[in-house]
Amino acid sequence: MNDNGSIVAMEKISKWFGGTKALDEVSLAIPSGRIIGLLGANGAGKSTLLRTIIGLYLPDEGRATTFGTVARDLGPRELARIGYVHQEGELFNWMTVGQLIRYVSAYYPNWNEDLERRYITDFEINIGARVGSLSPGERQKVAILIAIGFKPQLLILDEPASALDPIARARFLDLLLELIQTANRTIVISSHILSDVEKVIDHAVIMDHGRIICDRSFDDLREQYHRIRLTGLHGPLPVQLPFAGVLDCRRNGTEALLTVRDQTPQCIEDQARAIDCEAEIQSLPLEDIYRVVVNEK
Amino acid sequence: MRILVANLRHLYQRRGLWLVYVVLAFLGLFLVERALSAPNHGGGLFGGFLVCSFLWGLLVAALQMEAASKTFSFCLPDHREAVRRLVFLVGLVVSLAFLLISVALLVSPSSPGPFERAITPGGLLVLVLGSFFCASAAAYLLGAHVVFSVIYGGSVLGLATSVVVLCIMFDVLETIQYPILHWPVGVIALAVAFGLASWWWLGRPAWFRRSCDRPWIGFFDPWDRSQIHQRYRALFATRFTRNVPPELDRFFQRVIATRRLSSPARYAWGALYTTCVLVVPQWRGPLMLALAVVTFAGYFPAAAPMVMGFLPLMTVGFFQSPIGTALLVAGGRKERFFATATLILGFSMVWVLLFGVLVGLTHLLAPLVPAVTLGGDTLNLHAISFKVVLIPLALVPVVGLVQTLFCRKPVWLALSIMLVTAIMMTSSTPLGLYQAVTPALAVVGTVLSWGICMSLLYRIAMYSDLARQ
């Protein structure tokens, strides 16, 4: 990505918490109209990065701009275009869900009441319940509703689905896909449930120990890494397999399972034919891609 | 490792507990010293040790409750039996230790104790010592039951201190040891019955089921923000069941929505709304407290600044600083600061108005209310000086600053409020100081308080991280 036309631009951002470097010279540009998956282990710096984008955290070094404004100086006009689901789901516990929704909606002139009604029905939200009495999953549903109710141009989701049940998660992903159909809407989603994330993202940013170790389109990543199931057509496999870029190989006599990088399907098939084998080629799921990328670094 | 041994290790493995031991030792020594220095040497010694046993019961039970309330411990094999055995084992050891210390102190020629009176028939010494041992174990078990049944672990130290202070204030040590010396057989019988009942009670599966996952803030949990948040949520779910009138909801929502997007007033109204939703349904409590405090201040006008200063400090329980909120609405840093300042002003005004009305009432009622005689003293209702009305104006900004700084650090928040209270007590209690405060001085103090607190709040809002790790 480059900075041209980016709605978020971060240049060499570093952030310390005491002796811990949470962000280490992070540079990132987020163009509009993308769903970006922000992946990383606990403590990798994902939440810090997201909070820096919206100006909740101030970087110790570097510069972060969102909608062309330095993140620290984001004002009502810019923030009215940003929806944010907080990892800890901090809400006003003493309000009822209905009060909270009305309170938040009062801030946004473009609040979409149709979307609100549909969401409340689909996600079975009890608007009369006290927020403090909600289960973690119910709190998360409410947090998502108040973040998307005004159809923000930039939606930042920090572990939004961790407490949702499978059905609610599926509905939530459908909702994200529906939201992204509007032109120039951008979603940044941080999640540990990679099987869910891979259904919606078109770009992946992988973080490790405060650094971005991978910032690529998801399609490129899927093309870069493949899994090959190799079966000998007439007897056992040769001792030496001819494939380049092998990251992992498990074999037993006539079969082998390989993980390779930077090999085109055509090239793999040609090489398999050369050793009298049949190759079944699959793209790696995001979870495996993540593991491979982190291990490679 | 045996389960009993593992549970015993709680008593020394947690280094923070050594601080608790120091506090308990201090309280115990204070009681013993008090008993020994009484006019009749050793007059309340048994009573002092009974209170110490009670404190030990609180401590040991609190530690066991911390383990029993964790869900994983419910399924640990034989853990239930270990809790009961440990509670009784420590109780017996503690009672035995106090018995030996008592004997050592009482048989010492320099400390003639209460035995001189109690053992006059001769041969009663063993019976009285047995009675003391049983009573000590019963007091220990009573402390354990208080923790198991009533309170959170985190408040054990506060309860312990209150018990000691009350014992000293009302001089009850001799009274509570009276049955040990005069009805030893009855005390032994009652203590044994209580011990047996406790043994049965703590061994019931139902007790363990009820304790499992029980909301419980342990000794060191206040440092753990997630624990506190969990308890807060439970509190809001169970206690805050009343709502503001729908008209108030609609009024605020309309006002917020009709302000311009970039208008700071929009965010100020928002902060007032969320606070009203919290405060308005609870208005009776603070109002009754204010009435009681002003009445007290009317009868003891010298204490007026101090007791009336406590009420604005209570604001900290209702003040939710918009600067630190992680709920993102469209307001930026400046709007967050403005909303916080408005909230501080709002709270100050409410207290000033309330105090103004109540202080005004004392001026009206002072000539009419007859004097009250209490314990030989005649008390008159005095008209309280209107100067005290300025106290909330000076204090609420400090409360707002402290709450903003430590909204996610409950222990620091509590310590800061205690510090403010201590400063207030030391600076306002001396009689002359209160009278010496001129209106000009009060205004200068208020302006200074606002100036310092607002500039610090602005700095926090503009130049610091607004959400904590």
Interface residues (C-beta under 8 A of the other chain):
Chain A: F17 A22 R51 I54 G55 L56 Y57 L58 R72 D73 L74 G75 P76 R77 E78 L79 A80 I82 G83 Y84 H86 E88 E90 L91 F92 N93 W94 M95 T96 Q99 R102 Y103 V104 A106 Y107 Y108 P109 R130 V131 G132 S133 I146 A147
Chain B: H229 Y232 R233 A234 L235 F236 A237 T238 F240 T241 N243 D249 F252 Q253 R254 I256 A257 L261 S262 R266 G270 Y273 T274 V277 L278 Q320 T325 A326 L327 L328 V329 A330 G331 G332 R333 K334 E335 M462 Y463 S464 D465 L466 A467 Q469
